[in-house]
């Protein structure tokens, strides 16, 4: 399965084309829209989320509620486009109109300056419109489709916020996907530790008042993934490497870890490796410090992957920058933004991980149609159980 996304933050539409989805998948557009709504939620979001109500339109690859095996086209309309039609016009405009909302003061920590240098854009809006996290709308839509494939294979996935602004949630080591879904559904900050919710919200409020932003750590867990996905035979076939790349491709993400992650650097090997056990249901691990991976391959345990999100670089109390026209010091430009997007980012992380897992599954197993795929996955599970 492969896909492309297209569209600018304040353009008319966001678009994705997905190729390689098996035929015969019963697809729920309502479920995709529910996931898009999750991405727009979360305490600390800014004014843009009050304007947009993301809904997907599918214009190819689906007939009578089932996938055809042909490319699927998804579109989300930007409602704010009506206020930006001149600024983001596809056709030529006057010189005066060209300079409407021109950006010449790059924001520290954003793609503005380097993107302008690379593509020789002297209006940095040409950079920030595509580098915006608005692009993740379509990756959530694609991931929502991928999650429906996972569900058809009895694979469950969920996400939550482990740390926000330095406040760490108490997360049980054996936390299940079901428990994550139950607790985050009633949490405004997408946390499983409901005892600290008010403290986190108070911090977000104080940070917003100060014109600053907050980062955090998000965690994704996946259950019932077949053992043996990925491979050790080449560096680029390691599935944990692919998942790490997917996580770091999300806007503002700067780190990734599996299982106990960086903590393993401070422990002896005897406290890190997961002992192997066996019973009539197959092989298991006595612990899951390695987060479901050994040798770049899934080992059948719960996948646990975390991503570190830096604070959003767009500040209402802007840092110093340089005007690219005059080269004089200025305070950076201010674009509409959030005080924190960590809860929303956990939803994005969930969906990019789901997409990457589905791509691996569809590469590993025969997958022209769902019936063939289900049979192949069931046979594989039986094979690893009897090994």
C-alpha positions as CSV (number, residue, x, y, z in Angstrom):
1,X,0.0,0.0,0.0
2,X,1.3,3.4,-0.8
3,X,-0.2,6.9,-0.5
4,X,0.4,10.6,-1.2
5,X,-1.1,13.6,0.5
6,X,-1.5,17.1,-1.1
7,X,-2.9,20.5,-0.1
8,X,-2.0,23.6,1.8
9,X,-3.2,24.7,5.3
10,X,-5.4,27.5,3.9
11,X,-6.0,26.0,0.5
12,X,-9.4,24.8,-0.7
13,X,-8.9,21.1,0.0
14,X,-6.7,18.5,1.5
15,X,-6.3,15.3,-0.6
16,X,-5.0,11.8,-0.3
17,X,-4.7,9.0,-2.9
18,X,-4.2,5.5,-1.5
19,X,-3.2,2.6,-3.7
20,X,-3.0,-1.1,-2.7
21,X,-6.0,-1.4,-0.4
22,X,-7.4,-5.0,-0.7
23,X,-10.8,-5.3,-2.4
24,X,-13.8,-6.3,-0.4
25,X,-13.1,-4.3,2.8
26,X,-16.4,-2.9,4.2
27,X,-15.5,0.7,4.7
28,X,-17.2,3.1,7.1
29,X,-16.9,6.8,6.2
30,X,-18.5,7.6,9.5
31,X,-15.7,5.9,11.3
32,X,-13.1,7.9,9.4
33,X,-15.0,11.1,10.3
34,X,-15.0,10.1,14.0
35,X,-11.2,9.8,13.9
36,X,-10.9,13.2,12.2
37,X,-13.0,14.7,15.0
38,X,-10.7,13.1,17.6
39,X,-7.7,14.8,15.9
40,X,-9.4,18.2,16.2
41,X,-10.2,17.7,19.9
42,X,-8.1,18.0,23.1
43,X,-7.7,20.7,25.7
44,X,-5.5,23.6,24.5
45,X,-6.5,23.7,20.8
46,X,-6.7,27.1,19.1
47,X,-9.2,29.0,17.0
48,X,-8.7,27.1,13.8
49,X,-10.5,24.0,15.3
50,X,-13.6,26.2,15.9
51,X,-13.8,26.9,12.2
52,X,-13.1,23.5,10.7
53,X,-15.2,20.4,11.1
54,X,-13.3,17.9,9.1
55,X,-15.4,15.5,7.0
56,X,-14.0,13.2,4.4
57,X,-15.4,12.8,0.9
58,X,-14.4,9.7,-1.1
59,X,-14.5,10.0,-4.9
60,X,-12.9,6.8,-6.1
61,X,-12.1,3.2,-5.1
62,X,-15.3,2.5,-3.2
63,X,-18.6,1.2,-4.5
64,X,-21.6,0.3,-2.4
65,X,-19.6,0.6,0.8
66,X,-16.8,-1.8,-0.2
67,X,-13.3,-1.2,-1.5
68,X,-12.7,-2.2,-5.2
69,X,-8.9,-2.7,-5.0
70,X,-8.4,0.4,-7.2
71,X,-6.9,3.7,-5.9
72,X,-9.0,5.5,-3.3
73,X,-9.2,9.3,-3.3
74,X,-10.1,11.2,-0.2
75,X,-10.8,14.9,0.2
76,X,-11.3,17.1,3.2
77,X,-12.6,20.7,2.5
78,X,-11.0,23.6,4.3
79,X,-13.9,25.8,5.4
80,X,-11.4,28.6,6.2
81,X,-10.6,28.8,2.5
82,X,-13.3,31.3,2.0
83,X,-11.2,33.9,3.9
84,X,-8.0,33.1,2.0
85,X,-9.1,32.9,-1.6
86,X,-7.0,35.8,-2.8
87,X,-4.0,35.0,-0.6
88,X,-3.9,31.4,-1.7
89,X,-5.2,31.9,-5.3
90,X,-4.0,29.4,-7.8
91,X,-4.3,31.9,-10.6
92,X,-2.1,35.1,-10.9
93,X,-3.1,38.1,-8.8
94,X,-2.0,41.8,-8.6
95,X,1.3,42.8,-7.0
96,X,-0.6,44.3,-4.1
97,X,-2.6,41.1,-3.6
98,X,0.6,39.0,-3.8
99,X,1.8,40.8,-0.7
100,X,-1.3,40.1,1.4
101,X,-0.2,38.2,4.5
102,X,3.3,37.8,3.1
103,X,5.7,36.3,5.7
104,X,9.2,37.6,5.9
105,X,10.0,37.0,9.5
106,X,10.7,33.2,10.0
107,X,9.7,31.5,13.2
108,X,12.4,29.8,15.2
109,X,11.9,26.0,15.2
110,X,9.7,26.0,12.1
111,X,10.4,25.1,8.5
112,X,10.0,28.8,7.4
113,X,13.6,29.9,6.9
114,X,15.3,26.7,5.7
115,X,12.3,25.9,3.4
116,X,12.6,29.4,1.9
117,X,16.3,28.9,1.4
118,X,15.9,25.5,-0.2
119,X,13.1,26.4,-2.6
120,X,14.0,30.1,-3.0
121,X,10.7,31.4,-1.7
122,X,10.9,35.0,-0.6
123,X,7.4,34.8,0.8
124,X,7.7,32.3,3.5
125,X,4.0,31.6,3.4
126,X,4.9,29.3,0.5
127,X,6.7,27.1,3.0
128,X,4.5,27.3,6.1
129,X,1.3,26.5,4.2
130,X,2.5,23.0,3.4
131,X,4.8,22.4,6.4
132,X,1.8,23.1,8.7
133,X,0.4,20.3,10.9
134,X,-2.8,20.7,9.0
135,X,-1.3,18.0,6.6
136,X,-1.8,15.4,9.4
137,X,-5.6,15.6,8.7
138,X,-5.1,13.4,5.7
139,X,-2.7,11.0,7.5
140,X,-5.4,10.5,10.1
141,X,-8.0,9.8,7.4
142,X,-5.6,7.3,5.8
143,X,-4.9,5.8,9.2
144,X,-8.6,5.5,9.9
145,X,-8.9,3.4,6.8
146,X,-5.9,1.4,7.9
147,X,-7.5,0.8,11.3
148,X,-10.5,-0.8,9.6
149,X,-8.2,-3.3,8.0
150,X,-6.5,-4.0,11.3
151,X,-9.9,-4.5,13.0
152,X,-10.8,-7.0,10.3
153,X,-7.7,-8.9,11.3
154,X,-8.6,-8.7,15.0
155,X,-5.7,-6.2,15.7
156,X,-6.5,-3.4,18.1
157,X,-4.7,-0.1,18.5
158,X,-5.0,2.9,20.8
159,X,-3.1,6.0,22.0
160,X,-2.7,8.2,25.0
161,X,-0.6,11.1,26.4
162,X,2.1,9.8,28.8
163,X,3.6,13.2,29.6
164,X,2.3,16.8,29.0
165,X,4.4,19.8,29.9
166,X,6.5,17.8,32.2
167,X,3.5,16.3,34.1
168,X,3.8,12.5,33.9
169,X,0.9,10.2,34.0
170,X,0.9,7.1,36.1
171,X,0.8,4.4,33.3
172,X,0.5,0.7,34.3
173,X,3.0,-1.5,32.7
174,X,0.4,-4.0,31.6
175,X,-2.0,-1.3,30.3
176,X,-4.4,-2.8,27.7
177,X,-5.8,-1.2,24.5
178,X,-9.3,-1.6,25.9
179,X,-8.3,0.3,29.1
180,X,-6.8,3.1,27.0
181,X,-9.9,3.5,25.0
182,X,-12.2,3.5,28.1
183,X,-10.2,6.2,30.0
184,X,-9.1,8.5,27.2
185,X,-12.7,8.7,26.0
186,X,-13.6,10.7,29.1
187,X,-10.3,12.6,29.3
188,X,-10.0,16.1,27.7
189,X,-6.2,15.7,27.5
190,X,-6.3,12.0,26.3
191,X,-4.7,10.7,29.4
192,X,-5.3,7.4,31.2
193,X,-4.4,8.9,34.6
194,X,-7.5,10.9,35.3
195,X,-6.2,12.0,38.7
196,X,-3.8,14.5,37.2
197,X,-6.2,15.9,34.5
198,X,-7.1,19.1,36.4
199,X,-3.4,19.8,37.1
200,X,-2.6,19.4,33.4
201,X,-5.5,21.6,32.3
202,X,-4.4,24.3,34.7
203,X,-0.9,24.2,33.3
204,X,-2.2,24.5,29.7
205,X,-4.3,27.5,30.8
206,X,-1.4,29.2,32.5
207,X,0.9,28.6,29.5
208,X,-1.7,30.0,27.0
209,X,-2.0,33.1,29.2
210,X,1.8,33.5,29.0
211,X,1.7,33.2,25.2
212,X,3.8,30.1,25.4
213,X,3.4,26.4,24.3
214,X,3.9,22.9,25.7
215,X,5.2,19.6,24.4
216,X,5.0,16.1,25.7
217,X,5.2,12.4,25.1
218,X,2.5,10.2,23.5
219,X,2.3,6.4,23.5
220,X,0.7,4.0,21.1
221,X,-0.1,0.4,22.0
222,X,-1.1,-2.4,19.5
223,X,-2.4,-5.8,20.4
224,X,-2.7,-9.2,18.6
225,X,-0.1,-8.3,15.9
226,X,1.2,-11.5,14.3
227,X,4.8,-12.5,15.2
228,X,7.3,-12.2,12.5
229,X,6.4,-9.0,10.8
230,X,9.5,-7.1,9.6
231,X,12.9,-8.8,9.1
232,X,16.5,-8.8,10.3
233,X,18.0,-9.5,6.9
234,X,18.4,-5.9,5.8
235,X,18.5,-2.6,7.8
236,X,15.6,-1.2,5.9
237,X,13.3,-4.2,6.5
238,X,13.3,-3.8,10.3
239,X,9.7,-2.9,11.2
240,X,10.6,-1.0,14.4
241,X,12.8,1.2,12.2
242,X,9.8,1.9,9.9
243,X,7.6,2.7,12.8
244,X,10.2,5.0,14.2
245,X,10.5,6.9,10.9
246,X,6.7,7.1,10.8
247,X,6.5,8.6,14.3
248,X,9.3,11.1,13.6
249,X,7.5,12.2,10.4
250,X,4.8,13.8,12.4
251,X,5.2,17.6,12.8
252,X,7.2,18.6,15.9
253,X,8.2,15.1,16.9
254,X,11.8,14.8,17.9
255,X,12.3,11.4,19.6
256,X,10.9,7.8,19.6
257,X,11.4,4.8,21.9
258,X,10.0,1.2,22.2
259,X,9.1,-0.5,25.4
260,X,11.2,0.9,28.3
261,X,13.2,2.7,25.6
262,X,16.0,5.0,26.9
263,X,15.6,3.6,30.4
264,X,17.3,0.5,29.1
265,X,20.6,2.4,28.8
266,X,20.8,2.6,32.6
267,X,19.9,-1.1,33.4
268,X,21.8,-4.3,33.3
269,X,20.8,-6.8,30.5
270,X,19.2,-9.1,33.0
271,X,16.6,-6.4,33.8
272,X,16.0,-5.5,30.1
273,X,15.6,-8.7,28.1
274,X,12.2,-10.5,28.1
275,X,12.4,-14.1,29.2
276,X,10.7,-16.6,26.8
277,X,7.9,-18.9,28.0
278,X,5.7,-21.4,26.2
279,X,2.2,-22.9,26.8
280,X,-0.4,-24.5,24.6
281,X,-1.3,-21.1,23.1
282,X,2.3,-20.7,21.8
283,X,5.3,-18.6,22.8
284,X,5.1,-15.6,25.1
285,X,7.4,-13.2,27.0
286,X,7.4,-13.0,30.8
287,X,7.8,-9.1,30.4
288,X,7.6,-6.7,27.6
289,X,10.5,-4.3,28.1
290,X,11.4,-4.4,24.4
291,X,7.9,-3.2,23.4
292,X,7.0,-6.1,21.2
293,X,10.1,-6.2,19.0
294,X,13.2,-8.4,18.7
295,X,15.6,-8.2,15.8
296,X,13.5,-5.7,14.0
297,X,10.5,-8.1,14.0
298,X,7.3,-8.3,16.0
299,X,7.4,-11.1,18.6
300,X,3.7,-11.3,19.2
301,X,3.6,-9.2,22.4
302,X,1.9,-5.8,22.7
303,X,3.6,-3.2,20.6
304,X,4.5,-0.2,22.8
305,X,5.9,2.9,21.0
306,X,6.3,6.4,22.3
307,X,7.0,9.7,20.5
308,X,8.4,13.0,21.9
309,X,6.7,16.2,20.7
310,X,8.5,19.5,21.2
311,X,6.4,22.5,22.1
312,X,4.7,24.1,19.1
313,X,7.1,26.7,17.6
314,X,4.4,29.3,16.8
315,X,4.3,31.5,19.9
316,X,2.0,34.3,20.8
317,X,5.0,35.7,22.7
318,X,7.3,35.4,19.7
319,X,11.0,34.8,19.9
320,X,13.6,36.9,18.0
321,X,14.2,36.3,14.4
322,X,15.6,38.1,11.3
323,X,13.7,39.8,8.5
324,X,14.8,38.1,5.3
325,X,14.3,41.4,3.3
326,X,16.3,43.8,5.5
327,X,18.3,41.2,7.6
328,X,17.4,43.2,10.7
329,X,16.4,41.6,13.9
330,X,12.6,41.3,14.5
331,X,10.2,39.3,16.5
332,X,9.0,36.3,14.5
333,X,5.7,36.2,12.7
334,X,2.6,35.0,14.6
335,X,0.3,32.5,12.9
336,X,-2.9,31.2,14.5
337,X,-1.9,28.3,16.7
338,X,-2.5,26.1,19.8
339,X,-1.0,26.4,23.3
340,X,-0.5,22.6,23.0
341,X,-1.4,19.9,20.5
342,X,-0.1,16.9,22.4
343,X,-3.5,15.3,22.9
344,X,-4.2,15.7,19.2
345,X,-0.7,14.5,18.3
346,X,-1.4,11.3,20.1
347,X,-4.3,10.7,17.8
348,X,-2.1,11.4,14.8
349,X,0.6,9.0,16.1
350,X,-2.0,6.3,16.5
351,X,-3.0,6.6,12.9
352,X,0.5,6.8,11.3
353,X,1.5,3.7,13.3
354,X,-1.7,2.0,12.1
355,X,-0.9,2.9,8.5
356,X,2.7,1.6,8.8
357,X,1.6,-1.7,10.3
358,X,-1.0,-2.2,7.5
359,X,1.6,-1.5,4.9
360,X,3.8,-4.1,6.4
361,X,1.0,-6.6,6.6
362,X,-0.1,-6.0,3.0
363,X,3.5,-6.5,1.9
364,X,4.0,-9.7,3.9
365,X,0.7,-11.5,3.0
366,X,-1.3,-12.1,-0.2
367,X,-3.7,-9.2,-0.2
368,X,-5.6,-8.6,-3.4
369,X,-8.8,-9.1,-1.5
370,X,-9.8,-9.3,2.2
371,X,-10.9,-12.9,2.1
372,X,-7.4,-13.9,0.9
373,X,-5.7,-11.7,3.4
374,X,-7.7,-13.0,6.4
375,X,-7.0,-16.6,5.4
376,X,-3.2,-15.9,5.0
377,X,-3.0,-14.1,8.4
378,X,-4.9,-16.9,10.1
379,X,-2.6,-19.5,8.6
380,X,0.5,-17.5,9.7
381,X,-0.8,-17.3,13.3
382,X,-1.3,-21.0,13.4
383,X,2.1,-21.7,12.0
384,X,3.9,-19.5,14.6
385,X,1.7,-21.1,17.3
386,X,2.8,-24.6,16.3
387,X,6.5,-23.8,15.9
